[in-house]
């Protein structure tokens, strides 16, 4: 059995989120929460909430034991890119790409 939580259209680059997800992959849930709490990255706040949501889904929907859960899968996919224009000198304009992410965390019980 596995429980899953997703966070769509998050306004952070998938590259930045992927660095943090590599830290918590295949770790027990309590250790993953501690890593997210003490890592100084912008993505950690959203990932901490998402991990809590996945654990709550496991407990409430599938009656899993919280102490035996671990992060079995976690991945990020790019969402739509918001294209903005930044004015520059001599009448020019440069494009600014504001990237978004779709983040998924899957927790499983150890056998």
N, C-alpha and C positions, 0 to 999 in steps of 0.2 A: 504494500500500500504506500502511496505517496500523496502528499498534499502540495499544492502549488499556489503561488501568489504572483501577480503581475502588476507592474506599474508602467503605464503607457504615457507617451508624450511628455516625458520628463525633460526639462530644459537644461540638460547637461550633455556634454559630448560623450558618445559611446566609448571613445578611447580612454577618457578619464574614469569612467565607471568600470571598464574592464580591468584596470589595474587593481582596483579594490576587490572586485569579485575573485580575482586570482588568489587573494589572501584568505578567503573564507571557504573556498571550494573543498569538499570532502572533510570538513571539520565538524565536530559536535556543535549543536546549536548554542549551548552556553558559551563555548570558546569563541565561536563566530561572533556572538553578540559583544563579547568583551573586546575582540579585535576591532570591531566597528566603532565601539565607544571610544577607544584610545588611539585611533588612527586619524591624523589631522588632514583629511581630504574632504573636499566639498561633497562628494557623492555619499559619504558615510551616513549622513543624517537620513537621507531618503532610503538607503539600503537597510538601516537599522529598523525603520518603520515597516519596511517590506518583509524583513525576516520575522518580526513579531507577528505580522499578519499571516505569514505562512505557517508559523507555529500554532496560532490560534485556529486556523483552518484545520490543521491536523488534529488538534485536541477536540474541537467541537463537532466537526463533520465526520471524522473517521475514528474517534475514540482512541487515538494513539497516546502513548506515554511520552511526556515531554522530555524526560531524562534520557530516553533512548533514541532521540531524533538526531539526525545529522544532515548537513547540506549535501544532497546527492548531486544536484545539478544547479548551476547558476550561470546565466548567460545574458548578454545584451545584444540587441539588434538596433541598427540605426532607424530612427523615425524620419518624418518629413523634415526638410531643412527650410528654415525661415530665411528668406533672402532680403537683406536690407541694404540701403545705400548710404555710404559715408561721403560727404562732400570733401573735396580736396582743392588744392590751389589751382589757379588758372582755369576755373570752370570745369575741372574734371570731377569724376565721382568714382569711388571704389566700392566694390561689392563686399558686404560683410555677411558671412554664412553663419547663422545661429543654428547649431545642430541640436537635435532632440534624440531621445533614446527610448526604447521599449526594454524594460528589465524584467527578468523572470527568475524566481528562486523556487526550487523544488526541494522539499525535505522528505526524508524517508526514515523508517525505523530500522535500527540494526537488528540483524537476525541472531 
